[in-house]
Amino acid sequence: MVTRTRLFRVALVIAIAAAAVAVPLLRAPGHGVDVGVRANAKADNAVASLGDGPRPAFAPGQPQLLSPNTPEYRWATVRRRVTARRAAADDASVTTLSTLTPEGTTNLVLVLGSAWRHGVDWVHVRLPILPNNTTGWVPRSALGGYHFVSTHLVIDLRRLRATLMKDGRPVFTAPVGVGQPQWPTPRGEFYVRDELTDYASPFYGPLAFGTSARSSVLTEWPDGGFVGIHGTDEPQLIPGGVSHGCIRMRNQDILRLARLMPVGTPLTIE
């Protein structure tokens, strides 16, 4: 019995001694917790050596609350050739829309509303055909994603003036040339379909906007007499009734308008 007690005490002393030796070793450099700290420090240094990451492709602007009275308009590209109907789910055809404009740009339509009929989502759109101000309905599946604008261009034929509205406020105004009496600029509600540049002739100025408006007189013109908004090489004629129906601006004015007005903007000629 004495022998067992003595052996137990010897074993306990040995265990305590071993523990006393192990603790300093764990705290020594290269062991235990210090190893983990050093590893973390090395990882931090490695990350820091990578430098700053690449700059983002764009920086989101500050969010702005929209006033409930701020006008917003929708437009969409024509994804496939489609027949526009007189009413949603109606068999009566109004016209056929192509994917390209006569100028070879992507065709688009101004969206006026939508309706669900017989399991199909239909969209009410403004059409670039005669008679002017014609609208129709196409399946939503025939159009691309919606794009939104808050601009609206107004042409005053009596005052010979163009005014661009943005968020309901005027941001641009300039004198214009319009159609002569025998070739009047059509009145109504239209939209800007495309922006064209690099004309070989200075007649159109530095750029032109194609619209959905069409001359009801010059229907035999190429592509059906679409009305454009463009510059000029005769600025001394503006303002006035000087064109075959198109809307002319001085070159510095059309360039300023191009910086403010996106494609898809509604157009009112009154």
Secondary structure, 3 states (H helix, E strand, C coil): CHHHHHHHHHHHHHHHHHHHHHHHHHHCCCCHHHHHHHHHHHHHHHHHHCCCCCCCCCCCCCCCCCCCCCCCEEEEEECCCEEEECCCCCCCEEEEECCECCCCCECEEEEEEEEEECCEEEEEEECCCCCCCCEEEEEHHHECCCEEECEEEEEECCCCEEEEEECCEEEEEEECEEECCCCCCCCEEEEEEEEEECCCCHHHCCEEEEEEEECCCCCCCHHHCEEEEECCCCHHHCCEEEECCCEECCHHHHHHHHHHCCCCCEEEEC
